[in-house]
Amino acid sequence: MNAYIVTEVAFDEHLLRSLIPEDLLNDVGLFAAGGTSAVKSFARSVVVRRQIPTVIVADADSMIPELIEYRRRDIQEIVEILAIDIPVEVILAEPEMECILFYDRSFLARVFGGDLSEETIELAKLQPKKALEQLISQSNKFDNMIELLSVLTDEDIEILRQAPTIQETIQFLRSARKLTPV
């Protein structure tokens, strides 16, 4: 393994698998830990047992810069304390991973059949998961958010890969690959 990606829930794992280039996922473990506190514990275990670069990709659960930085630092310190000379990075999606699908709303407009309402756009700024859940509940095309990922086109993927959370994750994986002996 070149690196591990630890995230909170199954949707986050599926989203990252959908958007990170396949060649970067070769020899990378990608795991949904099962929640916020589980992320810390699982990432610590990976760092101690596997001793390879580990990136935690999780929800910031806020839009307030000070709270986001506090959360990032808290996770980083808990995991990094055991990661002697092992790269560990914490990447937080602001406010939630689902915001990535709102990075370019053309994908959502296409799959849900028209422009998103102003109400949905405003809700998505603070609660993108809730906004997606509402869109899905009003649609007869999807039962859940993971199903939504199955209709991503190559063009959608290229556009959504530009979201900051995905770009930071790609950058970490590229740097981890350079550190891992062949």
URQUI-V771495 format. One record per run of one state. SS is the DSSP state (~ for helix, > for strand, _ for the rest). FROM is the first residue (numbers start at 1). LEN is the number of residues. If there is no record, write none. Layout:
ss=SS from=FROM len=LEN
ss=SS from=FROM len=LEN
This chain:
ss=_ from=1 len=2
ss=> from=3 len=5
ss=_ from=8 len=2
ss=~ from=10 len=10
ss=_ from=20 len=2
ss=~ from=22 len=4
ss=_ from=26 len=2
ss=> from=28 len=5
ss=_ from=33 len=3
ss=~ from=36 len=15
ss=_ from=51 len=2
ss=> from=53 len=7
ss=_ from=60 len=5
ss=~ from=65 len=16
ss=_ from=81 len=7
ss=> from=88 len=6
ss=_ from=94 len=3
ss=~ from=97 len=6
ss=_ from=103 len=3
ss=~ from=106 len=6
ss=_ from=112 len=6
ss=~ from=118 len=20
ss=_ from=138 len=7
ss=~ from=145 len=5
ss=_ from=150 len=4
ss=~ from=154 len=7
ss=_ from=161 len=3
ss=~ from=164 len=16
ss=_ from=180 len=3
